[in-house]
Amino acid sequence: MKLVSIKSLANAHGDGVWAVAWAAATGDRPAVLLTGSADESVKVWKGDELELERTNSGNSLGVVAVAASPDGRVAACTSLDSVVRIFDVDSNSTLATLESKPAEAWQMQFHPKGELLAVAGGGSGCVNIWKASSGSRETSLKAESVDKVGGGKFVLSVAWSPDGKLLACSSMDGTIAVFDVARGKMLHTLDGHSMPVRCLAFSPVEPRYLFTACDDKHVHMYDAEGRSLVSAMSGHASWVLSVAGSPDGAALASASSDRTVRLWDLKTRSCVQSLTEHKDQVWGVAFRPGRLATVADDRSICLYDYA
């Protein structure tokens, strides 16, 4: 796989762009790109042209995460005020507002079937699972209550396995908890990092493989079922802020505060390409078939083609 730049948009937002996600194509439109920013807005862009379609400005503080349901019709955003808003992608209408205590809503992801939304609970030490259609909280999954230095656990990120059976969450102390969602039980933890793990992503095609982005400058590949570290990939010069697997499972993209995006071949587990278009720390990477989108604190969006 090789990434080829096809579009770059400067000043896409009025402040740093902190979050990115694709909303899948529907019967009425092609895939669209969602971006969230410190300017308190979520923007919806035409997928290949990066032309602005609409702006969702219902947040009161900076947007730290965006996510879209598998059918591409519903999206959610989290902001620094710990409010999660669920909205219709095509009409911008708010469907539900989920309120948490301060510092208790961070990264999030929809279940592969779309009816549930898992939200990293920050200082609560939990993952909260909400029913997106009703805005009701279904359950809370508790990670270990104490971190490695004896403080309270702070949960930063979540990821569903592609079959929906496992849910993983990461913490400030570098640990990753893996849950059996149906039983509401924590199965085990994955070790290897000792600094904040800011992003998690399961392989889209191999339910047991989990990728992590950490402040220790490493990307790890774990066997989430076998509790083992498969590979540690190094090359970034600073914090790794985001990871995403390609839809075919062949490659991984990682974003860093070193201002680069790296593409990793998962057969050789080596970096095969380094992208340097951004001029500030890169907060997000997101794949869809044939495209990779990246966003950064320089307010820009970059779009790449791959084959």
N, C-alpha and C positions, 0 to 999 in steps of 0.2 A: 504494500500500500504506500502511496505517496500523496501528500496533500499539496494542492495547487491553489494559491490565492485567487479568488474570483471577485471579491468585493470587500471594501473596507469603508466604514462610515465613521467619520470623525464627529465629535460633538453630538452623539446620538442622544445623550441625556445632558441635563444641566449640571450633573455632578458625576462622581465615579459610578460605574456600572458594576454592581455586586452580584448579580444573579442572571442566569440564562437557562431557558428550557424550550424545547420544541413542542408545539401542539400538533398532533398528527393530522393528516389530511382527512377530511370528511367527504360525504357525498356532494357537498355544496362548494367546497374550496380546497385548494392545496394546503400543505403544511404551512404553519405560520410560526414565527419566532417570538418568544416572550422574553423581555428583559426587565430587570428590576434595578432600581438605582437609589443612591443616597439622596437624590432629589425628591424622594417620596413617591415616585410614580412607577407604574408598570406600563410598558409600551408593547404594542402588538405590531409586528412587521411582516410584510410579504416575504415569504421564505427565501426567494432567490434574488429579489430586487433590493431588499432592505429598504422598501418604501413604507413609511409609517401609515398604518391603517387606523389605529385609535390609541388613545392614552387613557389609562385608568389611574385616576388621581385621588383615590379614596383613602390613602394612608396618611397618618399624621407624623410619621418618622421614616427614616431610610428603610428601604426594602432589602432584606437580607437573603431572601430565598423566593424562588418561583417554581411551580411544578404544574404539570398538566396531566389530566386523566388519560388513560390509554386510548380512548376513542377521540381525543382531541377537542372535545366540546366544553369541558369544564377545567378551570385552572384555579390555583390557589397561590397566595402570596403571604409571606410573613414579614413584619416590620419590627423595628427596634422597640416599638411600644408593646410587643408581645401579643399583638392582634393578628389572627389569621383570617384573611378574607377569601371566601370561595366565590368565584364569579363565572359567568358565562363568557366564553372566549369571543363569541361573535357579536354579542349585544353589549358586553361590558357590564351587564346588570349584576348586582351583588345577590348571590343566592343564600349565603349564610355568613355570619361573623362569629368567630370563635375567640373568646377572650381568655387570656391566661394571666397569672400573676407576673410582675416584672421579671424579666430575664428568664422566662419559661417557654419561649417559642423560638426555635432556630431553624435548622434545615428540615426539610420534609419531603415525603414522596407518597404518591398514590399507589395503592395496591394494584397488582397487575390486572385485576378485573375492574378496578376503578371505584368500587363502592366505599372503600375505606381510605383515610388519609392518616399516615403516621407522621407525628411532629416531634422532633427532638425537644425535650423538656427543660434544657438548660439546668438551672440551679435546683430544679425539683428532683433531679437524678432519675427521671422517668422518660419513657416514650409514651406519649398520649396518642391514642387511636380514636379518630372521630369518624362518624358516618357522614360523608360529604353531602348527601342529599338532604339530610335533616339538620345537620349541625349539632348532633348530639354526641357526647363522648361515650364511646363504647367500652373502653378499658384503658388502664395504665399499666405498662410493664416496667417494673422497677429494676434498674441496674444495681450493682453493688452500692451500698449506701456510703461507703468510705473510699476515698481515692488513695493513691499510693503514698501520699504524704500525710494522711490522716485527716484531710479535710472532707467536705461534702463532694459527692460526685457531681460533675457538670457535664451534661450530655449535649453534644454539638451537632451530630449528624445521624441520619438513619438511612437504611436501604432495605428494600424487600428483595428476596430472591425471586427470579423470574417465574417460578411456580407458585409463589405466594406462601410457601410453607415456613420459611425462615424470615426473621427480621433481625437485622444487626444495627447496633448503635455504637457510636464512638464517643469518647470523653476527653476532657482536658488533660487527664493524666496519661493518655496514650493507650488505654485499654479499650478493647472492643468486646461488647457483650452480644451473644447470639441467642435468640429466643425461638422456641417453638410456639408460634402464635396460637394455633388451635388449642393447645393446652395451657397457654398463658404462663409458660415456664421458661426461665433462663436455663439454657443447656450448658453453656460454658463461656469462658472468656478467651480471647486471643491476645497473646502478648508479643512483644517485639519492638514496640514504640515506647518512648518515655516522655514524649512531648505531645501537645494537642493534635488529635487527628480530626481535621476539619471537614473531611469529605469521605464518603464510602460509596462504592458502586459494585454491585454484583455483575458478573459476566452475563450478557444477555442470552447466552446459549448454554452455559454450564452453571447450573444452579448452585453448585458447591463452591465455586471460586469467587472470592471477594477481594476487591482492590481498595487500598487505603491511601489517603494523601495526608502527610504529616509535617509538622513544623521541623522535624529532624532532617528535612531535605530528601527523604526517601519515599518511594512508592512501594508498598508491600503487596504481594499476592498471597492470599491465604486459602487453604482448604477449610472452609467454614464448617464443614461437617466433620472432617478428620482432625480438627483443632491444630493444624500444622501450618507453619510458615513455608510456603512453596518457593518464594523468591523475594529478594530485596533489590529493587532497582534504584540506582543512584545516578546522579548527573546534574540535578538542579543545584544552584548555588545558594538557594534560600528556601524559605517555607514553601511547601507544596500545598496549594489551596483548594484544588479541585481535580477530580479524575472522572473519566467516562470511558466506557467500553464501546467499541464500534459494533454496529448491529450484527455483523457476521462473526463476532468473537475473535477476530484475528489480531486486533490492535487495541491499544489503550492510549488515550490522550491525557496529559497532565498539565495543569497550569500552576504558575509559581509567582511569588513576589520577586523573583529574579527577572521578571518581565518577559519570560519566555513560555512557550508552549512546546512540550516534547511529545513526540509520537513514538510509542514503544511497540515493537513486534513481539507478540506473545509466544511465538514458537521459540525464538532465541532469547526472549526477555531482555532485549537490548534496545537502546534508543537508536532509531533509524532516521530521525529528522528533528531539527530544532527550529522553531518559528520565532522570529524576532520583530514582527510588525508592531506590537504594542510598545508604548513608551513608559508604562508604569506597571505596577503589579497586576497580574492577570488573575481575576477572581473566579472565572467560570469557563467550562468547556461543555459542549453538548453536541452529541451526534444524532443524526437521523440518516436513513439510507442515502448515500451519495454526498452528504454534507457534514461539515463540522463548523460550529459557530463558537467564537471565543469573545469574552468581554473583559474589560479592565478598568482600573482607576483613571486611565487617561480619557474616559468618557466614550471610548470607541467600541465598535463591533467589527469583528473580522469574520469573513465567511470563506470557507475552503471547500473545494471539490476533491473527491477522492474516488479511486477505482480499485 
